[in-house]
Amino acid sequence: MSIYAEAINFFGVAHQVGKALEEIAELKEAIETFGEGKDTKDHVCEEIADVKIMCLQLRIMFGNDIVDEWKLKKIERLKRLVSDE
């Protein structure tokens, strides 16, 4: 079992969903304050790492396969947008 699955089992799905929202909010704030010159690149990277960890847990909770399907669709859309420029 991965550490991500272990965390979900230990803390519970509802708690980890709430934690994901908390980490996303912290990343948003770090990006905003970085853009204003009030935060460091290192702090933004720390928050990115936290969000990535939570996203890996969310993948398990909501389904790796469907996340991968949506990721492929979104990448194809991005390719079309970039090639149209």
C-alpha angles and dihedrals in degrees: 000000000000123000087248093057090044090055091050091050093046100045100025132240097273093051093048092048088054090047090052090054090049093051092047090052090050091051091049091052093047091051092048094048091044089054089052091050092248100110139048131249088235092059092049089051091050090053091047088055091051092050092047090053091050092045090055088054091047089053089058093046096047100031131279094224097055091045089053091049091052092044091056091049092049093048091051089050090050091050090053092048093049094045091050092059 
